[in-house]
């Protein structure tokens, strides 16, 4: 009976998996600007451009920076390397008429190599962040947030 319990515990422990606390993201970018907490860090795992060069897809298992980014510009540096610029509206929200409103548009610039793909730790990321406390009578203010790779 004791042996059965030991074997059962060993078998069940082999089915364990890593949770979010054990996950190491592909890249974490942070800004030094004073922004809301949800824009302080951008976390994702990988970046892939579609074969037709129309979409840059960022994948994040436990991150906050993911989804389809529309490719706006492609520059071929060499036969193997191209510089891709892509954009995505992260959010565009308003509390109501004549109330708080905010909008964030992310721009990602990355080098894609034909064999190795995109290195998530070698990207340029910026976010155009606009906010106002009265969307009827105030134009609000726009800030360009620059992000750097967090070591």
N, C-alpha and C positions, 0 to 999 in steps of 0.2 A: 504494500500500500504506500509505503514511504517512497519507494522507487517510482511508482506511478505519479505521485505528486511532484517529484523532482523533474521527471520527464515532461509532464504537462506544463510546468512553469517554464522550462527551457523552450519548449515549442511555442508557447504563447508569447514569450518575450522576443522571439525572432520575428513576430509579426508587428512589432512596434515600428513607428515611423516618426520622422522629425516633424515637429510642428513649426509654427511661425517663429518661435523664439530660437530655433536652431537653424533657420534658413539664412544663408548668406546671399544678399542680393547681388546682381551683376554690377550695379552702379548706384551710388547715392550722390545726388547733386544738391548743394545747399546755397542759399543766398544770404548775404549779410545785411540786406535791406530789412527795414521794419515792415513786416507784412503779417497778415493773418496766419495763424499756426498751420493751416492746411496748405499754405504755399511756401513754407520755410524749407522743406526738403522734398525732392522729387526722387522717388525710388522705383527702379524697374530692373528687370533681369536681362532682357536681350532685345535686340533690334534687328529687323529683317525687312528688306525692301522687296516688293513684289517684282516678278520678272518683267512686267510691262512698265515698271518705273512710275507707277501712278500713286502707290500707297507705301508708306513706311509704317510697319506694324511694331509697336512696342509691347512686349509681354512682361507682366509683373505678377508673380505668384502671390506675394503678400505686400506689394507696393501700391503706390497711389498714382503712378504715371504710366498709363497704358492705353492701348487702343489704336485705331487707325488714324494716321496723320496723312493729310493730303499733300503729296509732293508738289511743290510749287516751282522748283528749279533743279535742273540736273546739269552739272558741268563735268565733262570728261577730262580728267587731268592726263591720264595715260590710257593705254589699251586696257589696263587692269583696274585702274582706280577712277572713281567718280565721286564728286562732291554732291550730296543730296541735301536740299533744303525742304523741310516739310512743316506744315502748320496744322493746329487743331484748336478749336474752341474748347477750353477746359470746363468753363461754366459761364452762364449768362443768366443772372437771376435778379429778381426784384421782389421786395417785400410787399409791394402794392403801389397804388397810384400815389404819387408825391411822397415816396418813402425811400428807404435805403435801396441801393442797387449796386451791383458789381459784375464785372466781366473780366475774364482772363483768357488770353489767346497765347498758346505756347508755340514757339518756333524752335525747331531742332535742325542743326546742321551737322552732318556726319559724312565721313569718308567710307565708301563701300568698295571693298576689294573683291574682285571676281572670284577669288579662291577662298579667302578667309572671312568674307562678309564684313559686318560692321562691329567695331570694338565699342562696347557700351561705355567704356571708360575714356574714350577719346572723342567726345562730342561737345558741341557748343549749344547750350540751351539758354533761351531767354523767354520771359513771359511778359507780355504787355498787360498790365493790370490797371483797370479803371474802376473807380468807386466814387460814390456820392451819397450824401445823407438825405438828399431831396431831389429825386429824378425829374421833378416838374420845373423847379426854379433854379437849379444849380447844374452847371455843366460837369461838375465833378473834376477829378484830377486823374491823370494818366501817369503811370510810372513804368519804366522798362526795368524789369528785374533780371539781373545777370546771375547765372548759376555757375558754380565751380564744383569740380569733383571733390567730394569729401573724403579725406584720407582716413 
